[in-house]
Amino acid sequence: YGGATLLMDTITSNFGIPVDDYICVNFRAFVHIADAVGGLKVEISDREAEAINVILESEVNGIMGDDPKDDFLPSGGTFLLNGKQALAYARIRYVGNADFERTERQRTVLDLMLGKLKHLSPTAVPKILMKAVPELKTNMTTGELYLLSLQTPVKLIGYDMQKLRLPADGTYSDQTAPDGQMVLAVDFDANLQLYLKMIHDAPQPEQAEGEVTAP
């Protein structure tokens, strides 16, 4: 319904945050990146393990061209998830508090990926990104992506990921749309203030030696 352009316009319209560029990562690229950083260690409940196996069989293994029952988890527990398992984990929707818990899993995955990237050699990040480029959709050029990948290891030094779920608790209510669909009525102004407060209060990453920033 409008793709990345509409999404960027929606963010700008609702939160006053200009968005100039985007990178859309498809499932294959996600699997490649998660595998390239060495997998993600996650504590999985029994219900989540069952859901992961269902998603592996119904979606992920088919996309990757593998056997439908490949990489099934035996039960809940703490596992080093490979790329396919991590993707299935991030896709879980009907365990816990629906989309709220689903996006929490997705934030966990992103946090773990960033943590892994911090410990890779500076030359590893460009190799990972450039290998994934054929599976990406973006309005950036390949040259811009390469320069971004070169800067990433430096930018991650001292970076502490700040996470905020929007809409926040107490800023929305459940309502029924005229067509009968359940929707959230959101106080966008309240959420914008929470977002701005997080940005203002967030610790700034340490400046790497030799890095120059504009005032």
Rosetta constraint file for C-alpha pairs under 8 A:
AtomPair CA 1 CA 6 HARMONIC 7.68 0.50
AtomPair CA 2 CA 6 HARMONIC 4.91 0.50
AtomPair CA 2 CA 7 HARMONIC 7.42 0.50
AtomPair CA 3 CA 7 HARMONIC 6.46 0.50
AtomPair CA 4 CA 8 HARMONIC 6.13 0.50
AtomPair CA 4 CA 22 HARMONIC 7.14 0.50
AtomPair CA 5 CA 9 HARMONIC 6.23 0.50
AtomPair CA 6 CA 10 HARMONIC 5.97 0.50
AtomPair CA 7 CA 11 HARMONIC 6.31 0.50
AtomPair CA 8 CA 12 HARMONIC 6.28 0.50
AtomPair CA 8 CA 18 HARMONIC 7.73 0.50
AtomPair CA 8 CA 19 HARMONIC 5.64 0.50
AtomPair CA 8 CA 20 HARMONIC 7.67 0.50
AtomPair CA 9 CA 13 HARMONIC 5.96 0.50
AtomPair CA 9 CA 19 HARMONIC 7.69 0.50
AtomPair CA 10 CA 14 HARMONIC 6.01 0.50
AtomPair CA 11 CA 15 HARMONIC 5.69 0.50
AtomPair CA 11 CA 16 HARMONIC 7.08 0.50
AtomPair CA 11 CA 17 HARMONIC 6.41 0.50
AtomPair CA 11 CA 18 HARMONIC 7.63 0.50
AtomPair CA 11 CA 19 HARMONIC 7.59 0.50
AtomPair CA 12 CA 16 HARMONIC 4.59 0.50
AtomPair CA 12 CA 17 HARMONIC 4.63 0.50
AtomPair CA 12 CA 18 HARMONIC 5.17 0.50
AtomPair CA 12 CA 19 HARMONIC 6.75 0.50
AtomPair CA 13 CA 17 HARMONIC 7.75 0.50
AtomPair CA 14 CA 188 HARMONIC 6.61 0.50
AtomPair CA 15 CA 188 HARMONIC 7.33 0.50
AtomPair CA 15 CA 189 HARMONIC 7.82 0.50
AtomPair CA 15 CA 192 HARMONIC 5.55 0.50
AtomPair CA 21 CA 138 HARMONIC 7.46 0.50
AtomPair CA 21 CA 139 HARMONIC 6.16 0.50
AtomPair CA 21 CA 140 HARMONIC 6.66 0.50
AtomPair CA 22 CA 138 HARMONIC 5.51 0.50
AtomPair CA 22 CA 139 HARMONIC 6.26 0.50
AtomPair CA 22 CA 140 HARMONIC 7.41 0.50
AtomPair CA 23 CA 136 HARMONIC 6.66 0.50
AtomPair CA 23 CA 137 HARMONIC 5.83 0.50
AtomPair CA 23 CA 138 HARMONIC 4.48 0.50
AtomPair CA 23 CA 139 HARMONIC 7.28 0.50
AtomPair CA 23 CA 140 HARMONIC 7.75 0.50
AtomPair CA 24 CA 136 HARMONIC 5.65 0.50
AtomPair CA 24 CA 137 HARMONIC 4.89 0.50
AtomPair CA 24 CA 138 HARMONIC 6.05 0.50
AtomPair CA 25 CA 29 HARMONIC 5.88 0.50
AtomPair CA 25 CA 30 HARMONIC 6.33 0.50
AtomPair CA 25 CA 135 HARMONIC 6.93 0.50
AtomPair CA 25 CA 136 HARMONIC 5.16 0.50
AtomPair CA 25 CA 137 HARMONIC 6.78 0.50
AtomPair CA 26 CA 30 HARMONIC 6.26 0.50
AtomPair CA 26 CA 135 HARMONIC 6.27 0.50
AtomPair CA 26 CA 136 HARMONIC 6.44 0.50
AtomPair CA 27 CA 31 HARMONIC 6.25 0.50
AtomPair CA 27 CA 60 HARMONIC 7.97 0.50
AtomPair CA 27 CA 63 HARMONIC 7.98 0.50
AtomPair CA 27 CA 87 HARMONIC 7.31 0.50
AtomPair CA 28 CA 32 HARMONIC 6.24 0.50
AtomPair CA 28 CA 63 HARMONIC 7.60 0.50
AtomPair CA 28 CA 64 HARMONIC 6.98 0.50
AtomPair CA 28 CA 135 HARMONIC 6.79 0.50
AtomPair CA 29 CA 33 HARMONIC 6.14 0.50
AtomPair CA 29 CA 132 HARMONIC 5.39 0.50
AtomPair CA 29 CA 135 HARMONIC 5.58 0.50
AtomPair CA 29 CA 136 HARMONIC 7.03 0.50
AtomPair CA 30 CA 34 HARMONIC 6.13 0.50
AtomPair CA 30 CA 83 HARMONIC 7.00 0.50
AtomPair CA 30 CA 87 HARMONIC 7.07 0.50
AtomPair CA 31 CA 35 HARMONIC 6.11 0.50
AtomPair CA 31 CA 82 HARMONIC 7.75 0.50
AtomPair CA 31 CA 83 HARMONIC 4.03 0.50
AtomPair CA 31 CA 84 HARMONIC 5.50 0.50
AtomPair CA 31 CA 86 HARMONIC 7.65 0.50
AtomPair CA 31 CA 87 HARMONIC 6.62 0.50
AtomPair CA 32 CA 36 HARMONIC 5.97 0.50
AtomPair CA 32 CA 83 HARMONIC 6.43 0.50
AtomPair CA 32 CA 132 HARMONIC 7.08 0.50
AtomPair CA 33 CA 37 HARMONIC 6.36 0.50
AtomPair CA 33 CA 83 HARMONIC 7.31 0.50
AtomPair CA 33 CA 128 HARMONIC 6.59 0.50
AtomPair CA 33 CA 129 HARMONIC 7.79 0.50
AtomPair CA 33 CA 132 HARMONIC 7.49 0.50
AtomPair CA 34 CA 38 HARMONIC 6.69 0.50
AtomPair CA 34 CA 39 HARMONIC 5.38 0.50
AtomPair CA 34 CA 40 HARMONIC 7.06 0.50
AtomPair CA 34 CA 82 HARMONIC 6.73 0.50
AtomPair CA 34 CA 83 HARMONIC 4.68 0.50
AtomPair CA 34 CA 86 HARMONIC 7.36 0.50
AtomPair CA 34 CA 113 HARMONIC 6.99 0.50
AtomPair CA 35 CA 39 HARMONIC 5.12 0.50
AtomPair CA 35 CA 82 HARMONIC 5.74 0.50
AtomPair CA 35 CA 83 HARMONIC 4.87 0.50
AtomPair CA 36 CA 128 HARMONIC 6.70 0.50
AtomPair CA 37 CA 113 HARMONIC 7.15 0.50
AtomPair CA 37 CA 116 HARMONIC 5.92 0.50
AtomPair CA 37 CA 117 HARMONIC 6.64 0.50
AtomPair CA 37 CA 120 HARMONIC 7.72 0.50
AtomPair CA 38 CA 82 HARMONIC 7.59 0.50
AtomPair CA 38 CA 116 HARMONIC 7.77 0.50
AtomPair CA 39 CA 80 HARMONIC 5.90 0.50
AtomPair CA 39 CA 81 HARMONIC 5.37 0.50
AtomPair CA 39 CA 82 HARMONIC 4.72 0.50
AtomPair CA 39 CA 83 HARMONIC 6.29 0.50
AtomPair CA 39 CA 86 HARMONIC 7.83 0.50
AtomPair CA 40 CA 79 HARMONIC 7.95 0.50
AtomPair CA 40 CA 80 HARMONIC 5.25 0.50
AtomPair CA 40 CA 81 HARMONIC 5.10 0.50
AtomPair CA 40 CA 82 HARMONIC 6.73 0.50
AtomPair CA 40 CA 86 HARMONIC 6.98 0.50
AtomPair CA 40 CA 109 HARMONIC 7.45 0.50
AtomPair CA 40 CA 112 HARMONIC 6.39 0.50
AtomPair CA 40 CA 113 HARMONIC 7.17 0.50
AtomPair CA 41 CA 78 HARMONIC 6.90 0.50
AtomPair CA 41 CA 79 HARMONIC 5.51 0.50
AtomPair CA 41 CA 80 HARMONIC 4.13 0.50
AtomPair CA 41 CA 81 HARMONIC 5.98 0.50
AtomPair CA 41 CA 112 HARMONIC 7.89 0.50
AtomPair CA 42 CA 78 HARMONIC 5.60 0.50
AtomPair CA 42 CA 79 HARMONIC 5.63 0.50
AtomPair CA 42 CA 80 HARMONIC 6.43 0.50
AtomPair CA 42 CA 81 HARMONIC 6.96 0.50
AtomPair CA 43 CA 76 HARMONIC 7.66 0.50
AtomPair CA 43 CA 77 HARMONIC 5.63 0.50
AtomPair CA 43 CA 78 HARMONIC 4.12 0.50
AtomPair CA 43 CA 79 HARMONIC 6.40 0.50
AtomPair CA 44 CA 48 HARMONIC 5.92 0.50
AtomPair CA 44 CA 49 HARMONIC 6.22 0.50
AtomPair CA 44 CA 76 HARMONIC 5.01 0.50
AtomPair CA 44 CA 77 HARMONIC 5.14 0.50
AtomPair CA 44 CA 78 HARMONIC 5.90 0.50
AtomPair CA 44 CA 79 HARMONIC 7.32 0.50
AtomPair CA 45 CA 49 HARMONIC 6.15 0.50
AtomPair CA 45 CA 75 HARMONIC 7.75 0.50
AtomPair CA 45 CA 76 HARMONIC 4.49 0.50
AtomPair CA 45 CA 77 HARMONIC 6.35 0.50
AtomPair CA 46 CA 50 HARMONIC 6.32 0.50
AtomPair CA 46 CA 75 HARMONIC 5.47 0.50
AtomPair CA 46 CA 76 HARMONIC 4.00 0.50
AtomPair CA 46 CA 77 HARMONIC 7.52 0.50
AtomPair CA 47 CA 51 HARMONIC 6.23 0.50
AtomPair CA 47 CA 76 HARMONIC 7.38 0.50
AtomPair CA 47 CA 95 HARMONIC 6.87 0.50
AtomPair CA 48 CA 52 HARMONIC 6.02 0.50
AtomPair CA 48 CA 76 HARMONIC 7.16 0.50
AtomPair CA 48 CA 89 HARMONIC 7.31 0.50
AtomPair CA 48 CA 92 HARMONIC 7.35 0.50
AtomPair CA 48 CA 95 HARMONIC 6.69 0.50
AtomPair CA 49 CA 53 HARMONIC 6.32 0.50
AtomPair CA 49 CA 73 HARMONIC 5.99 0.50
AtomPair CA 49 CA 74 HARMONIC 7.51 0.50
AtomPair CA 49 CA 75 HARMONIC 5.70 0.50
AtomPair CA 49 CA 76 HARMONIC 5.41 0.50
AtomPair CA 50 CA 54 HARMONIC 6.37 0.50
AtomPair CA 50 CA 73 HARMONIC 7.74 0.50
AtomPair CA 50 CA 75 HARMONIC 7.34 0.50
AtomPair CA 51 CA 55 HARMONIC 6.22 0.50
AtomPair CA 51 CA 88 HARMONIC 7.96 0.50
AtomPair CA 51 CA 89 HARMONIC 7.83 0.50
AtomPair CA 51 CA 92 HARMONIC 6.37 0.50
AtomPair CA 51 CA 95 HARMONIC 7.73 0.50
AtomPair CA 52 CA 56 HARMONIC 6.03 0.50
AtomPair CA 52 CA 72 HARMONIC 7.64 0.50
AtomPair CA 52 CA 73 HARMONIC 7.61 0.50
AtomPair CA 52 CA 85 HARMONIC 6.75 0.50
AtomPair CA 52 CA 88 HARMONIC 5.12 0.50
AtomPair CA 52 CA 89 HARMONIC 5.61 0.50
AtomPair CA 52 CA 92 HARMONIC 6.92 0.50
AtomPair CA 53 CA 57 HARMONIC 6.16 0.50
AtomPair CA 53 CA 69 HARMONIC 7.54 0.50
AtomPair CA 53 CA 72 HARMONIC 5.28 0.50
AtomPair CA 53 CA 73 HARMONIC 6.56 0.50
AtomPair CA 53 CA 88 HARMONIC 7.81 0.50
AtomPair CA 54 CA 58 HARMONIC 6.01 0.50
AtomPair CA 55 CA 59 HARMONIC 5.40 0.50
AtomPair CA 55 CA 60 HARMONIC 6.38 0.50
AtomPair CA 55 CA 88 HARMONIC 5.62 0.50
AtomPair CA 55 CA 91 HARMONIC 7.56 0.50
AtomPair CA 55 CA 92 HARMONIC 7.71 0.50
AtomPair CA 56 CA 60 HARMONIC 4.71 0.50
AtomPair CA 56 CA 61 HARMONIC 5.35 0.50
AtomPair CA 56 CA 62 HARMONIC 8.00 0.50
AtomPair CA 56 CA 68 HARMONIC 6.84 0.50
AtomPair CA 56 CA 69 HARMONIC 7.04 0.50
AtomPair CA 56 CA 70 HARMONIC 7.54 0.50
AtomPair CA 56 CA 71 HARMONIC 7.79 0.50
AtomPair CA 56 CA 72 HARMONIC 7.36 0.50
AtomPair CA 56 CA 84 HARMONIC 7.32 0.50
AtomPair CA 56 CA 85 HARMONIC 7.21 0.50
AtomPair CA 56 CA 88 HARMONIC 6.10 0.50
AtomPair CA 57 CA 61 HARMONIC 5.96 0.50
AtomPair CA 57 CA 62 HARMONIC 7.31 0.50
AtomPair CA 57 CA 68 HARMONIC 4.50 0.50
AtomPair CA 57 CA 69 HARMONIC 5.56 0.50
AtomPair CA 57 CA 70 HARMONIC 7.75 0.50
AtomPair CA 58 CA 62 HARMONIC 7.18 0.50
AtomPair CA 58 CA 68 HARMONIC 7.27 0.50
AtomPair CA 59 CA 63 HARMONIC 6.36 0.50
AtomPair CA 60 CA 64 HARMONIC 6.27 0.50
AtomPair CA 60 CA 84 HARMONIC 6.47 0.50
AtomPair CA 60 CA 87 HARMONIC 7.68 0.50
AtomPair CA 60 CA 88 HARMONIC 6.89 0.50
AtomPair CA 61 CA 65 HARMONIC 5.93 0.50
AtomPair CA 61 CA 66 HARMONIC 4.89 0.50
AtomPair CA 61 CA 67 HARMONIC 6.26 0.50
AtomPair CA 61 CA 68 HARMONIC 5.41 0.50
AtomPair CA 61 CA 69 HARMONIC 7.59 0.50
AtomPair CA 61 CA 70 HARMONIC 6.89 0.50
AtomPair CA 61 CA 84 HARMONIC 7.47 0.50
AtomPair CA 62 CA 66 HARMONIC 5.99 0.50
AtomPair CA 62 CA 67 HARMONIC 7.37 0.50
AtomPair CA 62 CA 68 HARMONIC 6.48 0.50
AtomPair CA 66 CA 70 HARMONIC 6.65 0.50
AtomPair CA 71 CA 84 HARMONIC 7.92 0.50
AtomPair CA 71 CA 85 HARMONIC 7.16 0.50
AtomPair CA 81 CA 85 HARMONIC 5.38 0.50
AtomPair CA 81 CA 86 HARMONIC 5.49 0.50
AtomPair CA 82 CA 86 HARMONIC 6.00 0.50
AtomPair CA 83 CA 87 HARMONIC 6.14 0.50
AtomPair CA 84 CA 88 HARMONIC 6.25 0.50
AtomPair CA 85 CA 89 HARMONIC 6.11 0.50
AtomPair CA 86 CA 90 HARMONIC 6.23 0.50
AtomPair CA 86 CA 109 HARMONIC 7.40 0.50
AtomPair CA 87 CA 91 HARMONIC 6.24 0.50
AtomPair CA 88 CA 92 HARMONIC 6.49 0.50
AtomPair CA 89 CA 105 HARMONIC 7.22 0.50
AtomPair CA 90 CA 102 HARMONIC 6.73 0.50
AtomPair CA 90 CA 103 HARMONIC 7.74 0.50
AtomPair CA 90 CA 105 HARMONIC 5.61 0.50
AtomPair CA 90 CA 106 HARMONIC 5.06 0.50
AtomPair CA 90 CA 109 HARMONIC 7.11 0.50
AtomPair CA 91 CA 102 HARMONIC 7.07 0.50
AtomPair CA 92 CA 102 HARMONIC 6.03 0.50
AtomPair CA 93 CA 98 HARMONIC 5.40 0.50
AtomPair CA 93 CA 99 HARMONIC 6.05 0.50
AtomPair CA 93 CA 101 HARMONIC 7.66 0.50
AtomPair CA 93 CA 102 HARMONIC 5.42 0.50
AtomPair CA 94 CA 98 HARMONIC 5.48 0.50
AtomPair CA 95 CA 101 HARMONIC 7.77 0.50
AtomPair CA 96 CA 101 HARMONIC 6.07 0.50
AtomPair CA 97 CA 101 HARMONIC 5.12 0.50
AtomPair CA 97 CA 102 HARMONIC 7.67 0.50
AtomPair CA 98 CA 102 HARMONIC 6.21 0.50
AtomPair CA 99 CA 103 HARMONIC 6.02 0.50
AtomPair CA 100 CA 104 HARMONIC 6.38 0.50
AtomPair CA 101 CA 105 HARMONIC 6.34 0.50
AtomPair CA 102 CA 106 HARMONIC 6.43 0.50
AtomPair CA 103 CA 107 HARMONIC 6.15 0.50
AtomPair CA 104 CA 108 HARMONIC 6.22 0.50
AtomPair CA 104 CA 165 HARMONIC 7.92 0.50
AtomPair CA 105 CA 109 HARMONIC 6.27 0.50
AtomPair CA 106 CA 110 HARMONIC 6.33 0.50
AtomPair CA 107 CA 111 HARMONIC 6.06 0.50
AtomPair CA 107 CA 163 HARMONIC 7.39 0.50
AtomPair CA 108 CA 112 HARMONIC 6.17 0.50
AtomPair CA 109 CA 113 HARMONIC 6.16 0.50
AtomPair CA 110 CA 114 HARMONIC 6.21 0.50
AtomPair CA 111 CA 115 HARMONIC 6.24 0.50
AtomPair CA 111 CA 161 HARMONIC 6.81 0.50
AtomPair CA 112 CA 116 HARMONIC 6.28 0.50
AtomPair CA 113 CA 117 HARMONIC 6.21 0.50
AtomPair CA 114 CA 118 HARMONIC 6.34 0.50
AtomPair CA 114 CA 156 HARMONIC 7.99 0.50
AtomPair CA 115 CA 119 HARMONIC 7.17 0.50
AtomPair CA 116 CA 120 HARMONIC 6.84 0.50
AtomPair CA 117 CA 125 HARMONIC 7.32 0.50
AtomPair CA 117 CA 153 HARMONIC 7.47 0.50
AtomPair CA 118 CA 153 HARMONIC 6.58 0.50
AtomPair CA 118 CA 156 HARMONIC 6.08 0.50
AtomPair CA 118 CA 157 HARMONIC 7.09 0.50
AtomPair CA 120 CA 124 HARMONIC 6.17 0.50
AtomPair CA 120 CA 125 HARMONIC 7.22 0.50
AtomPair CA 121 CA 125 HARMONIC 7.37 0.50
AtomPair CA 121 CA 153 HARMONIC 7.90 0.50
AtomPair CA 122 CA 126 HARMONIC 7.86 0.50
AtomPair CA 122 CA 150 HARMONIC 7.31 0.50
AtomPair CA 122 CA 153 HARMONIC 5.62 0.50
AtomPair CA 123 CA 127 HARMONIC 6.76 0.50
AtomPair CA 123 CA 150 HARMONIC 7.69 0.50
AtomPair CA 124 CA 128 HARMONIC 6.24 0.50
AtomPair CA 125 CA 129 HARMONIC 6.19 0.50
AtomPair CA 125 CA 149 HARMONIC 6.03 0.50
AtomPair CA 125 CA 150 HARMONIC 7.28 0.50
AtomPair CA 125 CA 152 HARMONIC 7.50 0.50
AtomPair CA 125 CA 153 HARMONIC 7.29 0.50
AtomPair CA 126 CA 130 HARMONIC 5.91 0.50
AtomPair CA 126 CA 146 HARMONIC 6.37 0.50
AtomPair CA 126 CA 149 HARMONIC 4.90 0.50
AtomPair CA 126 CA 150 HARMONIC 6.05 0.50
AtomPair CA 127 CA 131 HARMONIC 6.13 0.50
AtomPair CA 128 CA 132 HARMONIC 6.46 0.50
AtomPair CA 129 CA 133 HARMONIC 6.21 0.50
AtomPair CA 129 CA 145 HARMONIC 7.96 0.50
AtomPair CA 129 CA 146 HARMONIC 7.74 0.50
AtomPair CA 129 CA 149 HARMONIC 6.80 0.50
AtomPair CA 130 CA 146 HARMONIC 7.05 0.50
AtomPair CA 132 CA 136 HARMONIC 6.66 0.50
AtomPair CA 133 CA 142 HARMONIC 7.79 0.50
AtomPair CA 140 CA 144 HARMONIC 6.01 0.50
AtomPair CA 140 CA 145 HARMONIC 6.55 0.50
AtomPair CA 141 CA 145 HARMONIC 6.30 0.50
AtomPair CA 142 CA 146 HARMONIC 6.18 0.50
AtomPair CA 143 CA 147 HARMONIC 6.28 0.50
AtomPair CA 144 CA 148 HARMONIC 6.12 0.50
AtomPair CA 145 CA 149 HARMONIC 6.16 0.50
AtomPair CA 146 CA 150 HARMONIC 6.33 0.50
AtomPair CA 147 CA 151 HARMONIC 6.39 0.50
AtomPair CA 148 CA 152 HARMONIC 6.16 0.50
AtomPair CA 149 CA 153 HARMONIC 7.67 0.50
AtomPair CA 151 CA 155 HARMONIC 6.17 0.50
AtomPair CA 152 CA 156 HARMONIC 6.12 0.50
AtomPair CA 153 CA 157 HARMONIC 6.83 0.50
AtomPair CA 154 CA 208 HARMONIC 6.57 0.50
AtomPair CA 155 CA 159 HARMONIC 7.14 0.50
AtomPair CA 155 CA 205 HARMONIC 7.83 0.50
AtomPair CA 155 CA 208 HARMONIC 7.90 0.50
AtomPair CA 156 CA 205 HARMONIC 7.85 0.50
AtomPair CA 157 CA 205 HARMONIC 6.92 0.50
AtomPair CA 157 CA 206 HARMONIC 6.80 0.50
AtomPair CA 157 CA 207 HARMONIC 7.91 0.50
AtomPair CA 157 CA 208 HARMONIC 6.97 0.50
AtomPair CA 158 CA 205 HARMONIC 4.93 0.50
AtomPair CA 158 CA 206 HARMONIC 5.34 0.50
AtomPair CA 159 CA 204 HARMONIC 7.49 0.50
AtomPair CA 159 CA 205 HARMONIC 4.87 0.50
AtomPair CA 159 CA 206 HARMONIC 7.46 0.50
AtomPair CA 160 CA 203 HARMONIC 7.56 0.50
AtomPair CA 160 CA 205 HARMONIC 7.25 0.50
AtomPair CA 162 CA 198 HARMONIC 7.73 0.50
AtomPair CA 162 CA 202 HARMONIC 7.03 0.50
AtomPair CA 164 CA 168 HARMONIC 7.84 0.50
AtomPair CA 164 CA 195 HARMONIC 7.46 0.50
AtomPair CA 164 CA 198 HARMONIC 7.81 0.50
AtomPair CA 166 CA 191 HARMONIC 6.63 0.50
AtomPair CA 167 CA 171 HARMONIC 6.21 0.50
AtomPair CA 167 CA 172 HARMONIC 6.58 0.50
AtomPair CA 167 CA 186 HARMONIC 6.76 0.50
AtomPair CA 167 CA 187 HARMONIC 7.98 0.50
AtomPair CA 167 CA 191 HARMONIC 6.21 0.50
AtomPair CA 168 CA 172 HARMONIC 7.51 0.50
AtomPair CA 168 CA 191 HARMONIC 6.73 0.50
AtomPair CA 171 CA 186 HARMONIC 6.10 0.50
AtomPair CA 171 CA 187 HARMONIC 5.42 0.50
AtomPair CA 171 CA 190 HARMONIC 6.66 0.50
AtomPair CA 171 CA 191 HARMONIC 6.97 0.50
AtomPair CA 172 CA 184 HARMONIC 6.17 0.50
AtomPair CA 172 CA 185 HARMONIC 5.35 0.50
AtomPair CA 172 CA 186 HARMONIC 4.37 0.50
AtomPair CA 172 CA 187 HARMONIC 6.00 0.50
AtomPair CA 173 CA 184 HARMONIC 5.60 0.50
AtomPair CA 173 CA 185 HARMONIC 5.26 0.50
AtomPair CA 173 CA 186 HARMONIC 6.79 0.50
AtomPair CA 174 CA 182 HARMONIC 6.94 0.50
AtomPair CA 174 CA 183 HARMONIC 5.99 0.50
AtomPair CA 174 CA 184 HARMONIC 4.85 0.50
AtomPair CA 174 CA 185 HARMONIC 6.31 0.50
AtomPair CA 175 CA 182 HARMONIC 5.88 0.50
AtomPair CA 175 CA 183 HARMONIC 5.36 0.50
AtomPair CA 175 CA 184 HARMONIC 5.90 0.50
AtomPair CA 175 CA 185 HARMONIC 6.40 0.50
AtomPair CA 176 CA 180 HARMONIC 5.73 0.50
AtomPair CA 176 CA 181 HARMONIC 5.63 0.50
AtomPair CA 176 CA 182 HARMONIC 4.63 0.50
AtomPair CA 176 CA 183 HARMONIC 5.88 0.50
AtomPair CA 177 CA 181 HARMONIC 5.24 0.50
AtomPair CA 177 CA 182 HARMONIC 6.23 0.50
AtomPair CA 177 CA 183 HARMONIC 6.45 0.50
AtomPair CA 187 CA 191 HARMONIC 6.50 0.50
AtomPair CA 188 CA 192 HARMONIC 6.03 0.50
AtomPair CA 189 CA 193 HARMONIC 6.34 0.50
AtomPair CA 190 CA 194 HARMONIC 6.38 0.50
AtomPair CA 191 CA 195 HARMONIC 6.13 0.50
AtomPair CA 192 CA 196 HARMONIC 6.13 0.50
AtomPair CA 193 CA 197 HARMONIC 6.02 0.50
AtomPair CA 194 CA 198 HARMONIC 6.23 0.50
AtomPair CA 195 CA 199 HARMONIC 6.36 0.50
AtomPair CA 196 CA 200 HARMONIC 6.06 0.50
AtomPair CA 197 CA 201 HARMONIC 5.93 0.50
AtomPair CA 198 CA 202 HARMONIC 5.77 0.50
AtomPair CA 207 CA 211 HARMONIC 6.43 0.50
